[in-house]
Amino acid sequence: MTGPRVDEHSYEPSLCLENVRKLEITYNRRNPGEGYCVVEYVGGRIELFEVDRYLIEQLLEHLEHREG
């Protein structure tokens, strides 16, 4: 499974979570440098993004600080 890397795209403020039906991030310790983000949009369109370990670590850190 391959898709565009997240760091290759600029942020698009027109994207809206109201159009997202499901978002899932997967990470496997066997391949520690990469993970995948699968986005299913309302209407059924699905996009697959390859994400790096840094992005996942930053997201987890943000979530931990938000709950603490």
DRENDREN-848911 format. One line per field, with one value per residue (C-alpha): residue in three letters; x, y, z. Coordinates in steps of 0.1 Angstrom, whole numbers, m for minus. Example, Ala and Ser with C-alpha at 12.3 -4.5 7.8 and 13.67 -1.06 7.14 Angstrom:
res c(ALA; SER) $
X c(123; 137) $
Y c(m45; m11) $
Z c(78; 71) $
***
This chain:
res c(MET; THR; GLY; PRO; ARG; VAL; ASP; GLU; HIS; SER; TYR; GLU; PRO; SER; LEU; CYS; LEU; GLU; ASN; VAL; ARG; LYS; LEU; GLU; ILE; THR; TYR; ASN; ARG; ARG; ASN; PRO; GLY; GLU; GLY; TYR; CYS; VAL; VAL; GLU; TYR; VAL; GLY; GLY; ARG; ILE; GLU; LEU; PHE; GLU; VAL; ASP; ARG; TYR; LEU; ILE; GLU; GLN; LEU; LEU; GLU; HIS; LEU; GLU; HIS; ARG; GLU; GLY) $
X c(0; 14; 1; 13; 35; 19; 50; 48; 15; 9; m20; m53; m76; m106; m104; m132; m136; m174; m166; m147; m166; m137; m100; m76; m39; m19; 16; 36; 68; 82; 85; 92; 98; 64; 27; m5; m35; m66; m94; m129; m150; m188; m198; m173; m141; m110; m75; m44; m15; 19; 29; 62; 71; 76; 40; 26; 48; 38; 1; 5; 23; m4; m31; m13; m8; m44; m58; m33) $
Y c(0; 33; 68; 104; 112; 138; 160; 164; 183; 217; 222; 228; 248; 238; 203; 198; 170; 172; 154; 126; 95; 75; 82; 55; 56; 24; 18; m14; m18; m41; m11; 16; 44; 44; 42; 48; 71; 59; 85; 75; 105; 108; 94; 65; 80; 66; 80; 64; 85; 73; 90; 90; 81; 118; 127; 98; 107; 143; 134; 111; 138; 163; 139; 131; 167; 175; 149; 157) $
Z c(0; m10; m11; m9; 20; 44; 43; 5; 7; 21; 46; 29; 52; 29; 44; 69; 94; 88; 55; 71; 81; 95; 101; 111; 118; 118; 130; 132; 153; 126; 103; 129; 104; 88; 93; 74; 77; 60; 55; 45; 34; 34; 0; 2; m12; 5; 6; 20; 33; 44; 76; 94; 129; 138; 130; 151; 180; 179; 177; 208; 227; 219; 231; 263; 272; 263; 287; 315) $
***
